[in-house]
Amino acid sequence: MALYQCLPCVKVFEEEAASVSLCPFCRGQVIPYPGPKPSTLCATPLTTPLAPILPLPEVSPISFNFISLTAENMNFWRKYAKLMRFIASNLFSGATLYGYQQAIKGFMDALDCCEKTPDSQVWVAIATFGSIKSTPTAKSFANIEMCMTVTTHPDIPITTHMGIFRSPLRLVQTPGLEKVRGLHAGGVSVGDIIAVLEKKRTLAHPVRRLSTQLHAFAAKRCLQESRGLAKILMITAPLAKMLEILNKDCAAYSTEKIKSEKTGSRLLTQVGDAQALKSHQLVITNIQNYPWLTELADLDGSRPKIAIELQPLASAMDESTRVESVLDWLDSRHRVYLAASSSSM
């Protein structure tokens, strides 16, 4: 038996061993007591550090990047989008496949608009699980979790986000991927991409609520890097599901009330109620010089649209990807528990 003392509590304990033992009152670490044995010893036994109720989850190292679209990297993004569309067409059907086809079409349309208007600024905003290289490789393609295009012009106070989609490979477990493992496209093997995902154990574990975080990140970086007129609004004509998400997450600073009148090469756009304090009236001349405003944002068309104030959107990236990753991990542990429970019955 040996003597130990908690200095803050001035209490002395007698224990067999006290490696990393703690005072039961203040939970401070005790130290060996050098003096003679006191006449009175604390009867309460020492305690040990509490083990966590759950082991700490491995947090996915998700990161965001804002890549300027150039003639040099255009080939990379065309090949990536085409390959993901090819994979989705072999994995999904019905509404899911249609959604992928339309989203990737929007992404490719933005690349086309970039080539039509070299004075425009176009970026690809991405969420990744690792670095990507400028040349198409299986590892780079595997690291991309979600991407979309961001387009604006120095003369226009508007930006648009278009073609947001998640890697279809991240939504399917290994058995379901066998039908696409042997495919090749654009010089990249789908099997090699799957092998990277299997090694990282990230199959069928997509980060939750990532799309709004990516929109917020893109807005912030666009405000920092865009040239010319200050950017006020992000206007886009998203797919129904994305419109639902944006309406829910950005309700306080967004509107679907967008009216445009086109006269010749002039476009007058009213965003919000004319009487509202936060309404915006935009006059754009030479509209033909900015094809993305009509082809992507559909300002002169009838597709459902949403306008989001850029500054509040840029400030909205408060959700932690760590929290989302922990939720994903807890969900996986729950599935393991249910599987173990059912097998023991």
N, C-alpha and C positions, 0 to 999 in steps of 0.2 A: 504494500500500500504506500502511496506517496501523497504529499500535501501539495495543494494548488490554491492559488488565490486570485480573486477577481479584484483588480486594483480600484476600479470605479466604485464597486460595492463594498470593498474592504472585507469580504467574506472569505473564509478559508474552507476548503473542501478536502476530504480524504477519499482518494479513488485508486483503483487498480492501475489505470493508465489514462492519460488525458491528452493524447495526440489530437489536435484540432478540436478539443472539447471546449464548450462554451458555458458561460455562467447562465443558470436557468432563469435569472431575474432580468439582467440587462442584455444578455446574449453577446457579451463581450468575450474575447478569448482569454482564458486563464493562463497564468504562468506558474512555474514551480515556486513553492513557498520556501524560502531559505531559513526561516527562523525556527525556534523550538515549537513543538506541537502545542497549539492553544488548548486551554481547558475546555473551550466550547467550539465545536465544529458545526458548520452548516449541515443540516440533515437532508436537505434537498439535493438529489444527485445532479451531477453535471449533465449537460445535454450536448447533442452534436448538431452540426448544421443540418437543416432540413433538406432532404432530397427534393428536387422539383417534382410536383405531381405528375407532370409529363416531361419527357426529355425535350430539350430544346430542338425545335425543328431546324432543318437545313433550309435557310432562306435562299430562294432563287435570286441570283444576281442580275435582276432585270435592270436594264439601263436604256436611256433614250439618246437619240442622236438626230441631228438635223443636217442633211447632206445636200449641198447645192447640186442641182442637176446640170451636168455638162455634157459636151459631145463625147468626152472620154468615158464617162460612166453610164451613158444612156444604154449601151449594149447590155450592161450588167442588169439593169432594172427591167429592160424588155425581156431578157431571158428568164429572169426570176418570175415575173408576172405570168408569162406564157407557160412556164413549167408548173406553177401553182394552179393555173386554170386547167392544165392537162391532168394533173393529179386529182383535182376536185371532180373532174368529169368522170374519172374512173372510180372514185370513192363514194360519191353522193348522187342523189337523184331528187326529183321534185323541187320543192321550194328551196331547199338548202342549196342544191346545185344552181338553181336560177339566181339566188342571191350572190353566190360566188361569181358567176358569169357576169352579172351586172356590175358588181363592185370592181372586178378586175378590168372590165371594159372602161369604167370611169378612170381607173388608174392609167390605162393605156391612152385614153383620150387626152389626159393631162400631158403625157409625154409628147403626143402629137402637137398639142397647142404650144408646147415649149419650142418645138422646131418651127412652127409657123410664125412665132413672135419672139425673135431672139432678144429683144429688149426687155421682155418679161423676166421676172425672177421666179424660178421654180425650184422647190426643194422636195426631197423625200424625207418625211419624218418617220423614224423607225423606233420600235421597241425591240431590244435584242437580249439574248442570253450570252453574249460574247462579242468579240470584234468581228468585223467583216472586212474582206479584202475587195479591191476594185475589180478583180477578175472573178468570173463565176466559178465557185468551188462548192463541193458538197458541204463543207464545214460552214462556209459563209451563209449558204442557203438555210442550213439547219439552225443557225443562230438567230435568224429573223423570226420573231414572234408575231409582229404586226407592223404594217406599213401603210402609208397614204401619201398623197401628193399635196403640196401647198403652193398655190400660185398667186402672184400679184404683179403689179407694174408700178414703176415710179410715179406715173401720172394719175394713179387711181387710189382712192382711200379704202378700197375693198380688197379683201383676200378671200380665197376659197379653198376649202379642203375637199378633196375628192378621191374616191377609189380606196377607201379604207377596208382592209381585209386581213384576217389572221391566217397563218399557215394552216392549210387543211390537215397536214400531217400531225399537228399537235392536238388534234381532236379525236384521234383514233388510236386504240390500243394495238399492240403488235399483231395479234391474229387478224385483225381487220385490214392490216396493211399488206398482207401477203399478195393481194391482187395487183398491187402497184410496185412491189419491191423490184421486179425485174425490168421496169420501164427505164428508158433513157430518153432524154430530150435536151437539146441545146448543149450537148457535150457533157452533161452532168447526169450521173447515175442516181436514180431515186433510191436504190438500195443503199448507196453510200450515205445519203442524207439520213435515211432511217437508222443506219448503224450509229451515226453520231447521236441521234436522239435517244436511242436505246442505251448508249453508254452514259449519257447524261441523266437518264431516267426521267425525262420530261414529257414522255408521250401521254396524251390524254390528261394533262394537268395544266390547262391554259390559265393564265393569270386573270383573275376576275376583274370586271369593270375597267378593263385596260383602255378601251376606246376613248372614254372621256378624258382619261389622263393623257393620252397621246394628243388629243385635240388641244388640251390646255398647254402642254409642252410646246406644241407647234405654234400656238398663238404667242406664247412668250418669246420664243426664238425669232418669230417673224417680226415682232415689234422691235427686237434688238437689231436685226440684220437687214430689214427692208430699206430700200432707198426711196428718195422722193417724198411725196405727200405722206403725212402721218396716217397710219392705217386705223380705221375706226371700227369697221364691221367685218366679220367673216360671214359670207353668204354662200350657201350650198344647197343643192337639190339632192338630198340623200335618199337611199332606199328606205322603205317604210320602217324597218326595224331600227335603223340608225336615227331616223327622225324621231321615233318614240324615245330612244335613249337620250338624245340631246334635249328634247322637250322636258324630260324628267329631270335631268341633271343641271340644265342651264335655264330653268324656267324664270328665274329672277331677272335675267338680262338677255332674254331672247324673244323673238316674235316670229310668227308665221304670216303676219300681215305685211305683205310685200306686193306693191302694185307698180307696174312699169308701163310707160307709154313710149313707143318708138316712132319717131318722125324722121324719115330719111336716115341720116347717120347719127342722129341725136337720140339719146335714151334718157328719159326722166323717170327716176325711181323713187317712190315714197316707201320708207320703211317705218312701220309702226303707225299709230294713229296720228293724223295731222295735228291734233290738239295736244298730244302727249309731250311732256318735257323732253323725253328721250327719243323723240322721233327724228328721222333723218331724211332730208330731201337731197338726192344726188342727181346731178346733171352731168352726163357723160357724152362728149362729142366724139366724132370719129370712132364710133363703136366698133367698126370693122377692124380697127387696129388692135382690139382686145378680144379675140375670138373666144377665149375662155369664159368671159362674162356671159356669153349666150350658150356656148356648147357645154360648159361645165356647170356654172351657176344657174343657167337657164333663166336669166333675167327677163328675156322677152318671150318666155314660154309659159306653159300651164302646169308643169310638174310641181308637186308640193315642195316648198322651199322653207328654209329657216335662216333668219339673220341673227347673229349673236354678237353682242358688243365685245370687241376684242380684248380690251383691258381687263374687264372682270373675268373673262375666260382665261386669260393668261395668269390671273391671280388665283385660279381655282384649283391648282394642282396641290391640294393639301392632303389627299388620301395617300396613305403609305403603302407602297408595294410590299413592304414587309408584313403589314397586317393582312393583306390579301394572300400572301404566300403562306402565312401561318394558318389562315382559314382553310386554304387548300390542303395543307398538311393534316390539320385536324379532321377534315373530311375524309382523307385517305385512311387515317387511323380508325375512323368510325366504320369505314367499309371493311377493313381488316377484322375489326371486332365482330361485325355482323357475320362475316364469312366464317370466323372461328366458332361463333355461337351456333350457326346453322349446321356446321359439320359435326358438332358434339351432340346434337340432338338425335 
